[in-house]
């Protein structure tokens, strides 16, 4: 049964959590849009495509938004209760801090589960859709926008330049069109003025040019004597195929094997397959080397127990060979070494590639669990810190929360980089932030349970005031020496 005290703490937490969640989500969303703004601007994208892009991009931000929202809201909740002395009244009634935190611990565990479910099922699908849309947008050519004085070169095979465009947006002057259909031909059109418009199906750009010339070169690549033609016209109609400027729709299956698009079950299956392929490749390399170095195929009882050959004085093996055989031995040895070197180099590149894929797969596997558990770890940092600081609002709590979230985010980034560079194992690299911040949360919880004055400036003022008499003789001694 939920008691009134539990209802009080849950109601005090829900409001700040919702506000901070949407604020953090909005900030991260703006950062994402700023990152991809160059790929969106100037391509004449419709509102549905932009909305779809933002929708799928925002889904992957929840795993970062949830921990920071829990951290800020827990600091605000306990800071507000401490500032209004409600926390003091609750402790004076004999209720411990952990008992008071119990309903929010349950809420934090539930949020951890929601984050994990979201990271395991929703985010892979959202990443797949986002990657597909971003791929189509990035390869879409800029929208049809003929600016006076500059060449427009995004229509395949053409470069178009207009000197002036009238206010109606259709009448153009001093038109220059360079056309390249083959490697040999270099055709061009020059006109004084004309009009431009789109066809009814919007697949063609129609130029109706007046008072100009068309220059054309005729011939083949095998014939060096080409024919150059100059043709004048009063009116000339030119069609440009602009279907290449429209955004194509790529199938989702193109990116379905990316590790970020896989759930835990699919990641386990993919990692196992990669490890099997890596081990079989290593066995194949050893087998190939065994074909070249024959003694490796012999048992230890054969070549290890063979009678040793003792050479007299400083006689070497080459000195025992006849001169006619030395060159052949040299050539065979060099050929064998080159073969072994090529085998190791080629197989080594493939082995490193398989090993890197295994590490990346394990990074994504551990990320789903570590980011989910981060919600609980940051709660045990924020809640006791709020009860120690005893400051509500968005001032001090926001500063402290941003500081710890930056530490958490940087440790995550460093850990992932260390794993990719083989400095750390995937477990320690992806759990680095949790391993570092968990003792911090335990320390703050212990201090809060014992009413620590860790962040009380009056405590430090009294401390330095008490030790000042002890430091004064030392300071006087140093001043007399000078």
Secondary structure, DSSP 8 states (H G I E B T S, - for coil): ---HHHHHHHHHHHHHHHHHHHHHHHHHHHHHHHHHHHHHTTS---HHHHHHHHHHHHHTTHHHHHHHHHHHHHHHHHHHHHHTTHHHHHHHTT--HHHHHHHHHHHHHHHHHHHHHIIIIIHHHHHHHHHHHHHHHHHS-------TTSEE--STTEEEEEEEE-TTSSEEEEEEEEE-SSSS--EEEEEEEEEEEE-TTSSEEEEEEEEEEEEEEE--TT-S--EEEEEEEEEEEEEEE-GGGS-----GGGGTTSGGG--HHHHHHHHHHHHHHHHHHHHHHHHHHHHHSGGGGS-HHHHTSS-----STT--TGGGS-HHHHHHHHHHHHHHHHHHHHHHHHHHHHHHHHHHHHHHHHHHHHHHHHHHHHHHHHHHHHHHHHHHH---TTSHHHHHHHHHHHHHHHHHHHHHHHHHTTSS-HHHHHTHHHHHHHHHHHHHHHHHHTT--TT-HHHHHHHHHHHHHHHHHHHHHHHHH-
